[in-house]
Amino acid sequence: MKRFVLCITGASGSIYGYRTLQVLSEGAEVDVVLSSAGHIVLREELGKTGEELKKEFPSVRFYGEEELTAPVASGSTLIRYDGVVVIPCSMSTLASVANGVNNNLIHRVCEVALKERVKLIMVVREMPYSRTHIENMLRVTEAGAVVAPASPGFYHRPKSVEEVVDFVVGKVLDQLGFEHELYKRWKGGGR
């Protein structure tokens, strides 16, 4: 069974993290790191608390950003995982990872993923980008991460917000090599 770490920061777009958790938890082992700001945004955007998530996903291991001794903070553990996803990824998290600053467990997990060559996907959710944002995206990309902005496509003609979310989540799952049917793939030519 595949294993993933899912990090949810305080960027707007907690629905992306929540939907990713729903899909991954159906067919993989998942560890979640939820930042304190992530708790706030999750409550504001989805009306859910971290405690409610723990009840909804009893097989998932949850960690707070302050838990720097969590198993996933160590390369000897994280090397056994198939990927790390930061979704949504705040620009402050991006900046910390780009500059090697470890203020919390999310930053540490990302740094360890980079050093151990574990797939790291950072789903940035901000716009427009400043020059600093772009430089930080370049820095983490050059270090081995995949920067995947939450930019949905529309060739599949989504009819709901859920279908737009599923497109973004599906693209992230594609990067992880995790099978899904969240969106219709482009077939070219015609419909």
trRosetta pair geometry for C-beta under 8 A, 3 or more apart (Angstrom, degrees):
i j d omega theta_ij theta_ji phi_ij phi_ji
1 27 7.6 -159 -148 164 94 57
1 28 6.1 159 170 -130 91 48
1 29 5.8 96 120 -19 118 94
2 27 7.5 33 40 125 105 83
2 28 4.3 -43 80 -121 90 112
2 29 7.2 -160 99 29 44 74
2 82 4.5 -37 -160 8 96 155
2 176 7.8 106 167 158 149 110
2 178 6.6 -143 78 -98 164 96
3 28 6.4 175 -89 178 25 98
3 29 4.4 -17 -110 68 81 108
3 30 7.6 -178 -155 -75 55 33
3 31 7.7 30 -179 -5 94 96
3 80 6.7 16 58 124 147 80
3 81 4.6 -102 104 -124 102 69
3 82 5.7 133 56 4 57 89
4 24 5.7 -79 52 -161 140 142
4 28 5.6 40 6 135 104 142
4 29 7.4 158 24 85 60 59
4 30 5.5 -13 69 -111 89 73
4 31 7.4 -158 101 31 46 71
4 81 6.3 115 -104 -173 26 107
4 82 5.9 -51 -73 64 75 90
4 83 5.2 -12 -119 70 94 81
4 84 7.1 162 -166 -91 72 32
4 85 6.6 9 179 4 121 102
4 176 6.7 0 -99 -148 133 143
4 178 7.9 -24 -49 -65 143 140
5 30 7.7 136 -106 -161 25 60
5 31 4.8 -25 -111 71 74 101
5 32 7.7 160 -164 -89 58 25
5 33 6.7 19 180 -5 104 104
5 72 5.2 122 -99 -155 138 147
5 78 7.2 -31 -19 -128 140 96
5 81 5.9 4 -17 -165 93 162
5 83 7.6 -144 35 109 69 47
5 84 4.5 -10 65 -116 104 82
5 85 7.4 175 90 27 57 60
5 109 5.6 -136 135 -172 155 140
5 113 7.8 -135 51 -70 130 124
6 17 6.6 132 167 -157 112 87
6 20 6.0 167 -133 113 132 118
6 21 5.8 170 113 -83 168 83
6 24 6.6 171 -54 49 133 158
6 30 5.8 2 0 -166 116 109
6 31 7.2 169 25 83 69 47
6 32 4.9 -24 73 -106 97 74
6 33 7.5 180 90 26 47 65
6 84 8.0 -174 -75 -158 27 53
6 85 5.4 -9 -116 65 66 98
6 87 6.9 -52 -158 41 88 99
7 32 7.5 154 -89 -161 31 54
7 33 4.6 -13 -111 65 80 103
7 34 7.9 -179 -155 -76 50 33
7 35 7.6 51 -179 -31 89 94
7 84 6.9 25 -8 180 109 95
7 85 6.9 -170 28 94 74 48
7 86 4.4 -23 73 -108 114 72
7 87 7.4 114 71 20 62 54
7 89 7.8 55 94 -94 107 80
7 93 7.8 164 132 -161 131 152
7 106 4.5 115 -157 -129 136 101
7 109 6.3 173 -64 71 131 141
7 110 7.5 -58 5 -52 163 97
8 14 6.4 59 -169 -134 120 83
8 17 3.9 88 -108 -165 108 161
8 18 8.0 61 -111 -50 143 60
8 32 6.7 4 0 -169 107 102
8 33 7.3 179 25 88 64 54
8 34 5.0 -5 60 -114 107 72
8 35 6.8 -140 96 15 61 80
8 38 4.3 118 118 -157 87 140
8 42 7.0 49 146 -64 140 119
8 86 8.0 174 -77 -157 23 56
8 87 6.8 -34 -99 81 66 55
8 88 7.2 48 -149 31 65 58
9 35 5.0 31 -128 13 54 139
9 37 6.5 11 174 80 65 110
9 38 5.3 -127 -169 -69 11 105
9 86 6.4 27 -17 -175 112 101
9 88 6.2 -96 56 90 88 68
9 89 5.9 69 22 -132 134 33
9 90 4.2 -122 132 -6 137 100
9 92 7.9 -177 -178 64 139 89
9 93 4.8 -102 -95 -29 157 146
9 106 6.4 110 -80 -168 95 170
10 35 5.7 -88 -32 91 86 126
10 36 7.6 -15 -62 85 121 54
10 37 2.4 -37 -67 129 142 114
10 38 5.1 -107 -67 -55 57 49
10 40 6.3 20 -128 54 108 104
10 41 5.1 146 -152 -17 60 126
10 90 5.5 18 62 -63 72 140
11 41 7.2 47 75 -117 23 176
11 88 3.9 -115 81 119 114 119
11 89 6.2 21 3 85 148 22
11 90 4.0 -172 -51 -81 95 67
11 91 7.4 111 -93 -10 117 64
11 93 7.8 -89 -29 17 111 120
11 124 7.6 -148 -133 -158 169 47
11 125 4.5 130 144 63 131 109
11 126 6.6 -94 -143 -52 122 90
12 41 6.3 -147 -97 -152 45 129
12 45 6.8 140 -148 -76 73 140
12 88 6.8 -27 83 70 32 170
12 125 6.0 -140 75 130 65 123
13 16 4.8 2 160 7 97 117
13 17 7.4 103 120 -10 76 88
13 45 7.8 -100 -20 -150 8 171
13 87 7.7 -93 123 176 113 68
13 88 3.7 98 79 -64 114 143
13 123 7.8 -137 126 125 143 111
13 125 3.9 -110 7 -153 151 163
13 150 5.7 -155 -145 -26 153 175
14 17 5.4 -51 -159 39 53 112
14 18 6.0 54 145 -22 76 105
14 38 6.9 133 -108 -161 110 74
14 41 4.9 163 -44 121 124 100
14 42 4.5 -174 -166 -92 156 62
14 45 4.8 149 38 62 113 137
14 46 5.7 -111 98 -12 119 117
14 88 6.7 -84 -72 8 39 109
15 18 5.5 -53 -141 40 33 114
15 19 6.1 32 160 -18 67 107
15 45 6.4 -114 -36 141 87 126
15 46 6.3 151 -80 -74 74 113
15 161 8.0 -24 153 148 165 113
15 165 5.5 -80 132 -119 114 141
16 19 6.1 -56 -144 38 26 106
16 20 6.3 28 155 -19 62 108
16 87 5.0 -111 124 167 109 105
16 88 5.4 93 55 -59 127 83
16 123 6.3 -143 143 126 146 149
16 125 7.1 -172 18 -75 147 139
16 150 5.9 -91 -76 -115 156 131
16 165 6.3 -150 -89 -152 63 92
16 168 5.9 -57 -120 107 114 130
16 169 6.1 -177 -152 -71 72 90
16 172 7.9 104 -180 -14 107 150
17 20 5.7 -56 -147 36 30 112
17 21 6.3 32 154 -20 64 106
17 38 7.5 -27 57 -155 173 118
17 42 7.8 -73 74 -92 128 104
17 87 4.8 163 -84 105 73 81
17 88 6.1 -90 -35 -7 104 61
18 21 5.7 -56 -152 35 30 113
18 22 6.6 35 150 -23 64 102
18 42 7.3 131 -62 -133 113 99
18 46 6.0 111 -45 -89 161 166
18 48 7.2 112 -108 42 135 153
18 53 7.9 -120 -118 -109 88 115
19 22 5.4 -46 -150 30 36 116
19 23 6.5 27 156 -12 66 105
19 165 5.3 139 -20 148 164 120
19 166 6.8 -126 175 -84 146 59
19 169 4.8 -101 110 -67 117 156
20 23 6.1 -60 -149 40 30 104
20 24 6.0 21 160 -11 68 114
20 85 6.4 -127 173 108 153 150
20 87 5.4 72 -3 84 157 145
20 169 5.2 -158 -75 -137 75 107
20 172 6.3 -37 -107 90 123 144
20 173 7.5 -175 -131 -60 85 93
21 24 6.1 -58 -134 44 26 104
21 25 5.8 25 168 -22 64 115
21 30 6.6 139 -139 156 72 160
21 32 6.5 17 -110 -88 123 131
21 53 7.5 -11 140 -157 164 115
21 57 6.4 -74 162 -69 115 160
21 60 7.0 14 -162 -103 107 161
22 25 6.4 -66 -148 34 17 107
22 26 7.1 20 154 -26 56 106
23 26 6.1 -58 -164 21 33 114
23 27 7.8 -28 161 23 61 99
23 169 6.5 133 8 155 145 130
23 173 6.6 -64 119 -79 143 141
23 178 7.7 112 133 132 111 134
23 180 6.2 13 -171 -112 135 132
23 182 7.0 -28 -103 -71 150 126
24 27 7.1 -99 -162 55 34 72
24 28 4.9 -53 -176 51 79 119
24 30 5.0 102 120 -79 118 131
24 173 7.7 -161 -71 -105 86 104
24 178 6.8 -34 -105 -161 80 163
25 28 7.2 -77 -93 59 20 71
25 30 5.2 -72 -84 15 74 139
25 57 5.3 -91 -126 -139 162 117
25 59 6.6 137 -163 71 101 107
25 60 5.7 -54 -109 -62 121 114
27 178 7.4 144 85 -163 120 103
27 179 7.8 -61 111 60 164 90
28 82 7.7 -97 -148 41 133 133
28 178 6.9 -55 -39 -123 140 125
29 59 7.8 -109 -126 148 63 104
30 57 7.6 -46 74 172 127 137
30 59 7.9 80 41 107 88 87
30 60 4.8 -27 84 -122 100 99
30 61 7.5 -173 103 33 53 70
31 60 7.2 157 -104 -172 25 76
31 61 4.6 -23 -116 72 78 104
31 62 7.8 172 -165 -82 58 24
31 63 6.8 18 175 -2 100 111
31 70 7.9 141 -179 164 135 129
31 71 8.0 -125 -113 70 158 101
31 72 5.4 176 110 -50 157 143
31 81 8.0 -74 23 -106 118 137
32 53 7.4 -93 93 143 165 136
32 57 7.9 78 -12 91 140 146
32 60 5.7 31 -6 163 111 123
32 61 7.1 173 24 88 68 51
32 62 5.0 -18 68 -111 102 69
32 63 7.0 176 91 27 52 69
33 62 7.9 146 -90 -163 29 54
33 63 4.9 -26 -104 74 74 100
33 64 7.5 61 -155 167 70 6
33 65 6.3 92 173 -86 101 61
33 67 7.9 -143 -126 54 97 107
33 70 7.6 178 -94 62 108 167
33 72 7.3 -130 -50 80 119 142
33 105 5.1 -145 -146 108 137 116
33 106 5.2 175 117 -78 133 77
33 109 6.2 -171 -3 -9 156 151
34 38 4.7 -142 -169 96 72 133
34 39 6.0 90 147 -61 114 77
34 42 7.4 -20 -155 -22 124 148
34 50 5.5 170 97 -113 158 116
34 53 7.5 132 -62 60 154 157
34 62 6.5 -10 4 -161 113 102
34 63 7.6 157 20 77 68 48
34 64 6.7 -44 68 -111 77 50
34 65 7.3 -100 94 -37 37 84
35 38 4.0 106 52 -3 77 106
35 39 7.2 -128 97 -7 48 78
35 65 4.5 42 -116 -50 64 138
35 93 7.8 -123 -51 -75 153 124
35 104 6.7 73 -116 127 96 159
35 106 5.9 -35 -66 -20 105 141
36 39 5.7 -40 -159 22 36 116
36 40 7.1 35 146 -16 61 101
36 64 7.4 44 -63 -164 76 101
36 65 6.2 -91 -16 29 77 126
37 40 5.5 -50 -155 33 42 114
37 41 6.3 34 152 -14 71 106
37 90 7.2 25 97 -51 143 155
38 41 5.9 -56 -141 41 32 105
38 42 6.0 38 157 -24 66 108
38 65 8.0 134 17 -41 117 120
39 42 5.9 -58 -147 35 24 114
39 43 6.5 21 156 -16 61 108
39 49 7.1 23 -161 -153 91 64
39 50 5.2 -42 -114 -35 100 115
40 43 6.0 -62 -156 37 27 109
40 44 6.3 20 153 -14 66 111
41 44 5.6 -57 -141 42 34 110
41 45 5.7 12 167 -4 71 115
42 45 6.5 -62 -130 47 20 95
42 46 5.6 -38 -171 40 60 112
42 48 5.4 -68 159 77 99 89
42 49 7.2 122 107 -115 115 21
42 50 7.1 99 73 -60 151 66
42 53 7.6 -37 176 -43 151 129
43 46 7.4 -63 -101 59 11 70
43 47 6.7 34 -163 -127 48 21
43 48 6.6 -124 -93 68 48 38
43 49 5.8 32 -89 -86 102 64
48 52 4.9 -129 -160 79 81 133
48 53 6.2 84 156 -54 122 86
49 52 4.7 103 53 3 75 100
49 53 7.2 -132 99 -4 45 84
50 53 5.5 -50 -153 31 37 114
50 54 6.6 40 150 -22 66 100
50 62 6.9 139 -177 -180 101 147
51 54 5.6 -49 -152 30 35 114
51 55 6.7 31 151 -14 64 103
52 55 5.8 -56 -152 38 35 110
52 56 6.1 34 152 -19 68 110
53 56 5.6 -58 -143 40 32 111
53 57 6.0 -15 171 23 70 108
53 60 7.8 -60 151 75 93 139
53 62 7.0 120 104 -93 112 142
54 57 6.9 -76 -134 60 20 76
54 58 7.3 60 164 -98 59 51
54 60 7.6 -132 -123 75 51 98
54 62 5.5 -83 -91 3 96 149
55 58 6.9 2 -156 -68 29 86
57 60 4.0 11 136 11 117 125
63 67 4.5 -118 -168 60 102 141
63 70 4.6 10 -124 -96 151 154
63 72 7.1 -148 5 35 156 120
63 105 5.9 -106 129 133 125 166
64 67 5.1 109 59 -16 73 103
64 105 7.3 118 106 16 43 138
65 104 3.8 -1 170 -180 104 131
65 105 5.0 -159 -152 31 43 93
65 106 5.6 -33 -122 -10 99 97
66 104 6.6 -55 -75 -136 42 92
66 105 7.0 -42 24 -18 10 107
67 70 4.5 66 127 -43 109 106
67 73 7.9 -151 119 -36 72 129
67 105 5.5 8 66 -61 69 147
68 73 5.7 101 -175 -116 51 162
68 104 7.5 -129 -75 -159 92 37
68 105 5.7 -149 -89 -79 51 82
68 108 6.2 113 -136 -20 83 162
69 73 6.6 -103 -132 40 11 145
70 73 5.1 110 64 -15 74 102
70 105 5.9 44 23 -138 128 136
71 74 6.3 -65 -170 29 46 107
71 77 4.4 -178 166 -145 89 171
72 77 6.0 -111 -93 107 35 124
72 78 5.5 83 -158 -81 63 93
72 81 7.4 39 -127 -39 99 148
72 105 7.6 72 83 -179 102 109
72 109 5.4 9 137 -110 107 111
72 112 7.7 164 158 70 63 148
73 77 7.9 41 48 50 43 126
73 78 7.8 -154 61 -40 4 119
73 105 6.1 -84 -80 -137 108 86
73 108 4.9 4 -137 129 91 135
73 109 6.5 -77 -96 -71 52 70
73 112 6.7 158 -171 -29 36 150
74 77 4.7 76 74 14 97 101
74 78 6.5 176 86 -7 46 92
74 112 7.1 130 143 -133 7 151
75 78 5.7 -59 -125 46 33 104
75 79 5.8 46 170 -36 68 103
75 112 5.1 -153 -77 -157 72 102
75 115 6.4 -67 -98 93 129 112
75 116 4.8 170 -145 -68 97 124
76 79 6.5 -36 -141 17 19 115
77 80 6.3 -66 -175 28 41 109
77 81 7.8 39 138 -25 68 103
78 81 5.4 -46 -163 17 54 119
78 84 7.5 -2 -159 -57 116 122
78 109 6.8 166 -105 -147 140 74
78 112 4.9 102 37 130 161 125
78 113 6.3 -109 164 -77 136 64
78 116 5.8 146 97 40 106 159
78 118 5.7 -106 149 -15 98 160
79 116 4.8 -125 -86 -171 84 136
79 118 6.5 -140 -111 -62 39 114
81 84 6.9 65 116 -56 139 78
81 118 5.8 43 76 -153 94 140
82 118 7.8 139 152 -159 9 95
82 119 7.0 -8 153 34 54 118
82 176 6.7 81 127 -170 106 93
82 177 7.4 -107 173 58 123 110
83 113 8.0 52 -159 -143 41 129
83 118 6.5 173 -107 164 31 88
83 119 4.0 -33 -111 77 92 109
83 120 7.3 178 -161 -75 72 30
83 121 6.7 18 179 -1 119 103
83 175 7.7 135 -145 117 153 88
83 176 4.6 -126 34 -125 165 96
84 109 5.8 171 -139 148 143 106
84 110 6.6 -171 124 -96 146 56
84 113 4.4 -95 18 -84 140 151
84 118 6.0 72 -9 118 103 115
84 119 7.0 174 26 93 64 59
84 120 4.9 -9 66 -111 105 72
84 121 7.2 178 91 27 55 65
85 120 8.0 169 -83 -158 34 45
85 121 4.8 -11 -114 66 76 104
85 123 6.8 23 -176 -11 93 110
85 172 6.0 73 -136 178 137 124
85 176 7.0 -48 -57 -66 120 127
86 89 4.1 70 119 -89 110 102
86 93 6.2 -167 -178 135 146 144
86 106 6.6 91 -115 -170 114 111
86 110 6.6 -2 -45 -81 133 120
86 120 7.7 18 -5 -175 100 87
86 121 7.2 -167 28 95 66 56
86 122 4.8 2 55 -120 114 67
86 123 6.5 -167 91 27 61 72
87 121 7.5 5 -51 108 106 101
87 123 4.0 34 -106 38 86 134
87 150 7.9 119 -146 -76 90 110
87 169 7.9 104 170 -108 155 75
87 172 6.4 15 -81 -124 149 163
88 123 5.8 -95 -126 100 48 99
88 124 7.6 56 -173 -159 81 18
88 125 3.8 -35 -154 5 126 139
88 150 6.5 -35 -115 -38 100 141
89 93 5.4 -122 -166 80 77 126
89 94 5.7 88 148 -57 114 93
89 122 4.4 50 -72 -173 171 82
89 123 5.3 143 -1 63 100 49
89 124 4.9 -57 75 -85 107 51
89 125 6.7 136 48 4 56 82
90 93 4.6 99 58 4 83 100
90 94 7.0 -142 98 -3 46 86
90 125 7.7 -39 -86 52 42 89
90 126 7.7 76 -150 -47 45 121
91 94 5.2 -47 -145 38 39 118
91 95 6.2 44 153 -23 66 102
91 124 7.0 61 -81 -147 68 107
91 126 5.2 0 -47 -15 112 163
91 133 5.6 -57 -134 -107 119 102
91 136 7.5 110 -163 66 77 153
92 95 5.5 -48 -145 35 33 113
92 96 6.4 37 154 -21 63 103
93 96 5.7 -52 -148 34 32 111
93 97 6.4 26 157 -13 66 107
93 106 6.0 -48 -133 124 121 131
93 107 6.8 -147 -146 -76 74 78
93 110 7.6 131 173 -22 97 155
93 122 7.7 -171 113 -145 109 115
94 97 6.1 -62 -149 40 27 105
94 98 6.0 27 156 -21 65 113
94 122 6.1 115 -100 170 89 143
94 124 6.0 24 -67 -98 142 112
94 133 7.1 45 99 -143 147 72
94 136 5.0 97 140 133 102 131
94 137 6.8 -17 -171 -72 133 65
94 140 6.7 -98 -157 -19 79 145
95 98 5.7 -56 -141 38 28 113
95 99 6.2 -2 166 5 64 115
95 101 7.7 -4 123 37 75 126
95 132 7.4 9 -101 154 113 109
95 136 5.2 -68 -94 -116 57 152
96 99 6.5 -79 -147 51 22 91
96 101 4.3 -98 -149 73 75 99
96 102 7.3 119 170 -81 112 27
96 103 6.1 -92 -133 14 142 103
96 107 4.6 -69 132 -111 131 123
97 100 7.7 38 -171 -69 28 30
97 101 7.9 -81 -47 48 22 70
97 107 6.0 -155 -71 -137 72 71
97 110 4.4 -54 -113 123 125 145
97 111 6.7 -154 -133 -61 75 71
97 114 7.6 143 -173 -29 101 137
97 122 7.2 -159 61 -89 158 145
97 140 5.6 40 114 -100 111 122
97 145 7.3 56 142 -44 136 157
98 135 7.7 107 174 118 151 72
98 136 3.9 -126 -27 -151 168 82
98 137 7.7 -48 -87 -40 134 21
98 139 3.9 83 -157 85 100 132
98 140 5.0 -80 -88 -46 80 90
98 143 7.7 -174 -126 0 52 137
99 136 7.6 -52 -30 -120 89 99
99 139 7.4 19 -59 140 57 160
100 111 6.6 87 -135 -115 62 121
101 107 6.4 -62 101 -163 62 147
102 107 4.6 174 -127 113 53 118
102 108 4.9 68 -149 -76 118 75
102 111 6.0 -55 -80 -6 110 150
103 107 5.6 81 36 8 63 152
104 107 5.4 100 55 11 64 100
104 108 7.1 -124 108 -4 35 95
105 108 5.4 -55 -143 40 36 114
105 109 6.1 39 158 -23 70 103
106 109 5.9 -51 -146 33 29 110
106 110 6.5 27 155 -16 62 106
107 110 5.9 -60 -154 38 30 110
107 111 6.3 29 152 -19 66 107
108 111 5.7 -55 -146 37 31 110
108 112 6.2 29 156 -17 66 107
109 112 5.8 -56 -147 39 29 110
109 113 6.3 35 152 -24 64 105
110 113 5.6 -51 -147 33 31 114
110 114 6.6 31 154 -18 64 103
110 120 5.9 94 -144 -148 73 138
110 122 7.5 46 -128 -79 129 111
110 145 7.5 6 -164 -90 102 133
111 114 5.8 -55 -154 35 32 110
111 115 6.4 21 155 -11 66 108
112 115 5.9 -58 -143 42 32 105
112 116 5.8 12 163 -2 69 116
112 118 7.5 10 120 27 76 126
113 116 6.3 -68 -137 51 23 97
113 118 4.2 -91 -143 70 75 102
113 119 7.3 -55 -174 78 116 25
113 120 4.1 119 122 -70 137 113
113 145 7.8 72 106 -93 118 90
114 117 7.6 22 -178 -74 27 37
114 120 6.1 -34 -64 -2 71 152
114 140 7.8 -108 -90 -151 133 76
114 143 5.1 -7 -150 148 133 112
114 144 5.3 142 -140 57 77 117
114 145 6.5 -45 -89 -50 101 90
117 144 6.5 -99 -119 -172 65 156
119 146 7.2 -3 -170 2 87 117
119 175 7.1 167 175 147 131 91
119 176 6.6 156 108 -113 147 62
120 140 7.8 -105 109 177 126 109
120 144 6.8 78 35 110 111 87
120 145 4.3 -58 94 -114 109 86
120 146 6.9 166 90 21 55 71
121 145 7.1 156 -94 -172 22 83
121 146 4.7 -21 -109 69 73 106
121 148 5.5 0 -171 7 101 125
121 172 5.8 139 136 -148 152 89
121 175 5.2 108 -91 109 140 146
121 176 7.0 -83 -10 -59 142 88
122 140 6.2 6 12 130 150 156
122 145 5.5 25 -5 167 111 134
122 146 7.1 170 22 83 69 51
122 147 5.4 -27 69 -110 100 62
122 148 7.0 152 74 27 44 73
123 148 5.0 -32 -99 82 71 94
123 149 7.2 111 -161 -134 57 13
123 150 5.5 68 172 -60 100 87
123 168 7.3 96 -155 168 132 110
123 172 6.0 -30 -72 -92 130 129
124 133 7.5 121 -168 -171 150 111
124 137 6.9 -60 -25 -93 155 113
124 147 6.2 3 -6 -164 115 96
124 148 7.6 158 17 73 71 41
124 149 5.2 -37 66 -104 92 68
124 150 7.1 -136 86 -3 43 82
125 149 7.6 140 -83 -158 41 64
125 150 4.6 18 -99 13 87 133
126 129 6.9 102 102 -89 99 66
126 133 6.8 -130 88 -129 132 148
127 149 8.0 75 -67 -163 106 128
129 133 4.1 -133 -159 86 88 133
129 134 5.2 98 144 -53 130 87
129 137 7.6 -31 -147 -11 143 136
130 133 4.8 107 49 1 69 99
130 134 7.3 -136 95 -1 41 86
131 134 5.7 -57 -151 39 34 110
131 135 6.2 34 152 -19 68 107
132 135 5.7 -54 -144 38 31 111
132 136 6.3 31 156 -18 65 106
133 136 5.8 -60 -150 38 28 109
133 137 6.4 30 152 -20 65 105
134 137 5.6 -50 -148 34 33 113
134 138 6.5 35 151 -19 64 103
135 138 5.6 -52 -150 36 33 113
135 139 6.4 38 150 -24 65 104
136 139 5.4 -48 -145 32 35 116
136 140 6.6 27 159 -12 66 102
137 140 6.3 -57 -147 40 29 101
137 141 6.2 31 154 -20 64 111
137 147 4.6 56 -155 -110 98 169
138 141 5.6 -59 -146 39 29 113
138 142 6.2 28 157 -18 66 107
139 142 6.0 -58 -149 37 26 108
139 143 6.4 22 152 -16 62 110
140 143 5.4 -56 -147 40 36 113
140 144 7.9 -74 171 54 59 48
140 145 4.1 -25 157 43 98 134
140 147 6.3 109 83 -61 114 105
141 144 7.9 155 -178 18 26 10
141 145 6.0 -82 -85 70 37 77
141 146 7.4 59 -116 -114 78 27
141 147 5.5 -61 -68 -4 102 109
146 175 5.6 -166 97 -158 163 141
148 171 6.5 174 -168 121 130 111
148 172 5.9 153 106 -93 158 79
148 175 6.5 -111 -61 -33 147 156
150 168 5.0 26 -148 -147 75 146
151 168 7.4 133 48 -105 28 103
152 158 7.3 -21 163 -8 139 149
152 164 4.7 -31 -107 -164 173 82
152 165 7.9 -58 -81 -63 133 21
152 167 4.6 86 -142 83 97 131
152 168 5.3 -72 -79 -51 83 93
153 156 6.8 80 101 6 100 93
153 167 5.8 -143 43 178 76 139
154 157 6.8 60 172 -84 71 34
154 158 6.5 -90 -129 14 68 94
155 186 5.8 19 108 -95 147 100
156 163 7.4 -146 108 170 115 114
156 167 6.6 179 41 -96 135 119
156 183 5.2 -144 -21 -176 177 99
156 184 4.3 153 -133 53 111 96
156 186 7.9 -102 -62 -69 85 64
158 163 3.5 173 -144 107 99 118
158 164 4.9 134 131 -60 169 69
158 167 6.6 -89 -64 -28 132 128
159 163 5.9 68 39 11 58 152
160 163 4.9 103 56 3 77 97
160 164 7.3 -136 100 -1 47 85
161 164 5.5 -54 -154 36 39 113
161 165 6.3 39 149 -19 69 105
162 165 5.6 -52 -147 38 32 112
162 166 6.2 35 153 -21 65 106
163 166 5.5 -48 -141 36 33 114
163 167 6.7 44 154 -27 61 97
163 183 7.2 109 -170 -105 78 89
164 167 5.8 -47 -157 24 32 114
164 168 7.1 25 150 -11 62 102
165 168 6.0 -59 -157 38 36 106
165 169 6.1 27 152 -12 71 111
166 169 5.6 -56 -137 46 33 109
166 170 5.7 42 158 -27 67 108
166 182 4.0 -158 180 177 99 102
166 183 5.6 156 120 -57 97 89
167 170 5.7 -55 -146 35 24 114
167 171 6.6 26 154 -20 61 103
167 182 7.1 -171 -74 125 28 104
167 183 4.5 76 -101 -81 67 151
168 171 5.9 -54 -154 31 31 110
168 172 6.7 30 149 -17 63 104
169 172 5.6 -54 -153 35 36 113
169 173 6.3 35 150 -18 68 105
169 182 6.0 -113 86 180 98 167
170 173 5.5 -53 -145 38 33 111
170 174 6.4 44 151 -27 64 99
170 180 5.7 -146 -124 96 82 132
170 182 3.6 -157 -74 70 112 122
170 183 4.6 -145 31 10 166 105
171 174 5.4 -43 -152 26 34 119
171 175 7.0 38 149 -20 60 99
172 175 5.7 -52 -160 30 36 113
172 176 6.8 27 146 -12 66 107
173 176 5.4 -58 -150 41 39 110
173 178 4.3 -87 -166 71 90 106
173 179 7.9 -68 154 58 118 9
173 180 4.9 35 116 1 155 138
173 182 7.0 113 31 4 141 135
174 177 7.7 36 -180 -70 32 30
174 178 7.8 -89 -59 49 19 69
187 190 8.0 -45 94 68 106 46
187 191 7.8 109 54 -123 119 37
